[in-house]
């Protein structure tokens, strides 16, 4: 019975991944002309709409699988989550300031596009954290258990691996293989850290949505997206082996947040 139930959970994970991240990609591959005719030509509007759809699908999956506890907003959860994410908030906050300082004297894209870009970054956080931490990580916890250290660690690791491997789809968009490999490794490590922050938050996603939005937003701004000088693909293709240093940073934060003596109180006695 347990094996059958676990197989159902695995199937739910696969379906969630397809609906949350593979549906639009599949439609784009199967019906490129039709999708191009429906979506606006402006890249900022198009990206905003795509991320909005992704966010709505993720929220829908959260309700479908009865994981609505991840959407709660509690003062203790927000405080703990933002506290755990503080190193990332500081690091990428500085990165954001550096990116903004590089804009001095340059011609920026129109204000409405900047607004859509900012909203898009928030939607990315909602879509990806809702899907990978709010649904997939929670489903893995249904399989491995959320009341033991082993179960929690396995769940976070599996969700992070799925999150990282998911970035191979960027090859279809035109990202080079070396850049994608760096992105996948970085995403797995980031997924570990993201999963730990969500767990430490009391398994609510909102603190991580804020952190995720800042990470993506600052990276895009630093790459020059607000001047129209680069696209999403250009931003990813600019990755080089030096970026792998962040793998060690992300992994280090993960192990610190999930150290045995700190997490015991969160999963024991439940």
C-alpha positions as CSV (number, residue, x, y, z in Angstrom):
1,X,0.0,0.0,0.0
2,X,2.8,2.4,0.9
3,X,4.7,1.6,-2.3
4,X,1.5,2.3,-4.4
5,X,1.0,5.5,-2.5
6,X,4.6,6.6,-3.2
7,X,4.2,5.8,-6.9
8,X,1.2,8.1,-6.9
9,X,3.3,10.8,-5.3
10,X,6.1,10.4,-7.9
11,X,3.5,10.6,-10.7
12,X,2.1,13.7,-9.0
13,X,5.6,15.2,-9.1
14,X,6.1,14.4,-12.8
15,X,2.7,15.9,-13.6
16,X,3.4,19.0,-11.6
17,X,6.7,19.5,-13.3
18,X,5.1,19.2,-16.7
19,X,2.2,21.5,-15.9
20,X,4.3,24.0,-14.1
21,X,7.3,24.2,-16.4
22,X,6.9,22.0,-19.4
23,X,3.5,22.8,-20.8
24,X,4.3,26.2,-22.4
25,X,7.7,24.8,-23.6
26,X,5.9,21.8,-25.2
27,X,3.4,24.1,-26.8
28,X,6.2,26.3,-28.1
29,X,7.9,23.3,-29.7
30,X,4.8,21.8,-31.2
31,X,3.0,25.0,-32.3
32,X,5.6,27.7,-32.6
33,X,3.8,29.8,-35.1
34,X,0.5,29.7,-33.3
35,X,2.1,30.6,-29.9
36,X,4.1,33.4,-31.5
37,X,0.8,34.8,-32.9
38,X,-0.9,34.7,-29.5
39,X,1.9,36.1,-27.4
40,X,3.0,39.8,-27.8
41,X,6.2,40.5,-29.7
42,X,7.7,42.7,-27.0
43,X,10.0,40.5,-24.9
44,X,9.1,42.2,-21.6
45,X,5.4,41.8,-22.1
46,X,5.9,38.2,-23.4
47,X,8.1,37.3,-20.4
48,X,5.6,38.9,-18.0
49,X,2.7,36.9,-19.4
50,X,4.7,33.6,-19.4
51,X,5.7,34.1,-15.8
52,X,2.2,35.1,-14.8
53,X,0.8,31.9,-16.3
54,X,3.5,29.9,-14.5
55,X,2.7,31.6,-11.2
56,X,-1.0,30.9,-11.6
57,X,-0.3,27.2,-12.5
58,X,1.9,26.8,-9.4
59,X,-0.7,28.3,-7.1
60,X,-3.3,26.1,-8.7
61,X,-1.2,23.0,-8.1
62,X,-0.7,24.0,-4.5
63,X,-4.4,24.0,-4.0
64,X,-4.9,20.9,-6.0
65,X,-2.5,18.9,-3.9
66,X,-3.8,20.4,-0.7
67,X,-0.5,22.1,0.2
68,X,-2.0,25.5,1.0
69,X,-0.1,25.7,4.3
70,X,2.9,26.9,2.2
71,X,0.9,30.0,1.3
72,X,0.3,31.1,4.9
73,X,1.9,34.3,6.1
74,X,3.0,34.2,9.7
75,X,5.2,36.7,11.5
76,X,7.4,34.0,13.0
77,X,7.8,32.3,9.6
78,X,8.6,35.5,7.8
79,X,11.1,36.5,10.5
80,X,12.8,33.1,10.5
81,X,12.8,32.9,6.7
82,X,14.2,36.3,6.0
83,X,16.7,35.8,8.8
84,X,17.9,32.6,7.2
85,X,18.0,34.3,3.8
86,X,19.8,37.4,5.2
87,X,23.2,36.4,3.7
88,X,21.6,36.2,0.2
89,X,19.7,39.4,0.8
90,X,22.9,41.2,1.6
91,X,25.0,39.6,-1.1
92,X,22.5,40.1,-3.9
93,X,21.4,43.5,-2.5
94,X,25.0,44.7,-3.0
95,X,25.0,43.0,-6.4
96,X,21.8,45.0,-7.3
97,X,23.4,48.2,-6.2
98,X,26.5,47.4,-8.3
99,X,24.3,46.7,-11.3
100,X,22.3,50.0,-10.8
101,X,25.6,51.9,-10.5
102,X,26.6,50.6,-13.9
103,X,23.6,52.2,-15.4
104,X,24.9,55.7,-14.8
105,X,25.0,57.7,-18.1
106,X,23.2,55.0,-20.1
107,X,19.9,55.1,-21.8
108,X,17.3,52.9,-20.1
109,X,14.4,51.1,-21.5
110,X,10.9,52.8,-21.0
111,X,9.5,52.9,-17.5
112,X,6.6,50.6,-18.3
113,X,9.1,47.9,-19.4
114,X,11.1,48.4,-16.2
115,X,7.8,48.0,-14.2
116,X,6.9,44.8,-16.1
117,X,10.5,43.5,-15.5
118,X,10.1,44.1,-11.7
119,X,6.7,42.4,-11.6
120,X,8.2,39.5,-13.7
121,X,10.9,39.0,-11.1
122,X,8.3,38.6,-8.4
123,X,6.3,36.3,-10.5
124,X,9.4,34.1,-11.1
125,X,9.8,33.8,-7.4
126,X,6.1,32.8,-7.0
127,X,6.2,30.4,-9.9
128,X,9.4,28.6,-9.1
129,X,9.1,28.6,-5.3
130,X,5.5,27.6,-5.5
131,X,6.3,24.7,-7.9
132,X,9.6,23.4,-6.6
133,X,9.3,24.1,-2.8
134,X,5.6,24.5,-2.4
135,X,4.6,21.4,-4.4
136,X,7.5,19.2,-5.4
137,X,9.5,19.4,-2.1
138,X,6.3,18.9,-0.2
139,X,5.4,15.8,-2.2
140,X,8.9,14.4,-1.6
141,X,8.2,14.9,2.1
142,X,5.1,12.9,1.8
143,X,7.3,10.1,0.4
144,X,10.3,10.3,2.7
145,X,8.7,11.9,5.7
146,X,8.8,15.4,7.2
147,X,9.2,14.4,10.8
148,X,12.8,13.0,10.6
149,X,16.1,14.6,9.7
150,X,16.7,11.9,7.0
151,X,13.3,12.4,5.4
152,X,13.6,16.2,5.3
153,X,17.2,16.1,4.0
154,X,16.2,13.6,1.2
155,X,13.2,15.7,0.3
156,X,15.2,18.9,0.0
157,X,18.0,17.1,-2.0
158,X,15.6,15.5,-4.4
159,X,13.6,18.7,-5.0
160,X,16.9,20.6,-5.5
161,X,18.1,18.0,-8.0
162,X,14.8,18.3,-10.0
163,X,15.1,22.1,-9.8
164,X,18.7,22.0,-11.2
165,X,18.1,19.5,-14.0
166,X,15.1,21.5,-15.1
167,X,17.5,24.2,-16.3
168,X,18.6,21.9,-19.2
169,X,15.6,23.2,-21.1
170,X,17.5,26.4,-21.6
171,X,19.4,24.6,-24.3
172,X,16.3,24.9,-26.4
173,X,16.3,28.6,-26.0
174,X,19.8,28.9,-27.4
175,X,22.0,28.8,-24.2
176,X,25.3,27.1,-24.8
177,X,26.0,23.7,-23.2
178,X,28.9,24.9,-21.0
179,X,26.7,27.8,-19.7
180,X,23.8,25.4,-19.0
181,X,26.0,23.0,-17.1
182,X,27.2,25.8,-14.9
183,X,23.6,26.9,-14.4
184,X,22.4,23.4,-13.6
185,X,25.2,22.9,-10.9
186,X,24.5,26.3,-9.5
187,X,20.7,25.7,-9.5
188,X,21.1,22.4,-7.6
189,X,23.2,24.1,-4.9
190,X,20.8,27.1,-4.8
191,X,17.9,24.6,-4.6
192,X,19.4,23.1,-1.5
193,X,19.7,26.5,0.1
194,X,16.2,27.6,-1.0
195,X,14.7,24.3,0.3
196,X,16.5,24.8,3.7
197,X,15.2,28.4,4.0
198,X,11.6,27.3,3.2
199,X,11.9,24.5,5.8
200,X,13.3,26.8,8.4
201,X,10.5,29.2,7.6
202,X,8.0,26.7,8.8
203,X,7.5,25.4,5.2
204,X,6.0,28.7,3.9
205,X,7.3,30.0,0.6
206,X,7.0,33.8,0.9
207,X,10.4,34.6,2.5
208,X,12.0,32.6,-0.3
209,X,9.9,34.3,-3.0
210,X,11.4,37.6,-1.9
211,X,15.0,36.2,-1.9
212,X,14.4,34.5,-5.3
213,X,13.1,37.6,-6.8
214,X,16.1,39.6,-5.6
215,X,18.6,37.0,-6.9
216,X,17.1,36.9,-10.4
217,X,16.4,40.6,-10.6
218,X,19.9,41.7,-9.5
219,X,21.5,39.2,-11.9
220,X,19.4,40.4,-14.8
221,X,20.1,44.1,-14.0
222,X,23.9,43.5,-13.7
223,X,23.8,41.8,-17.1
224,X,22.4,45.0,-18.7
225,X,18.8,44.0,-19.3
226,X,17.5,47.5,-18.3
227,X,19.5,49.1,-21.1
228,X,18.2,46.6,-23.6
229,X,21.8,45.4,-24.1
230,X,21.1,41.8,-23.2
231,X,18.4,39.2,-23.1
232,X,17.7,36.2,-20.8
233,X,19.8,34.0,-23.0
234,X,22.7,36.5,-23.1
235,X,22.6,36.7,-19.3
236,X,22.9,32.9,-18.9
237,X,25.5,32.6,-21.7
238,X,27.7,35.1,-19.7
239,X,28.2,32.5,-17.0
240,X,31.7,31.1,-16.6
241,X,33.5,28.7,-14.3
242,X,34.1,31.5,-11.8
243,X,30.4,31.4,-11.1
244,X,30.8,27.9,-9.7
245,X,32.2,29.6,-6.6
246,X,28.6,30.3,-5.7
247,X,28.0,26.5,-5.6
248,X,30.2,26.4,-2.5
249,X,28.5,29.4,-1.0
250,X,25.0,28.0,-1.5
251,X,26.0,24.5,-0.3
252,X,27.7,26.1,2.8
253,X,24.6,28.1,3.7
254,X,22.5,24.9,3.2
255,X,24.6,22.8,5.6
256,X,24.7,25.7,8.1
257,X,20.9,26.2,8.1
258,X,20.3,22.4,8.3
259,X,22.8,21.7,11.0
260,X,21.6,18.9,13.3
261,X,21.3,20.8,16.5
262,X,19.3,23.7,15.0
263,X,16.8,21.7,12.9
264,X,16.1,19.0,15.5
265,X,13.5,21.2,17.2
266,X,11.6,21.6,13.9
267,X,11.1,17.9,13.0
268,X,11.3,16.0,16.2
269,X,8.1,15.4,18.2
270,X,5.7,16.1,15.4
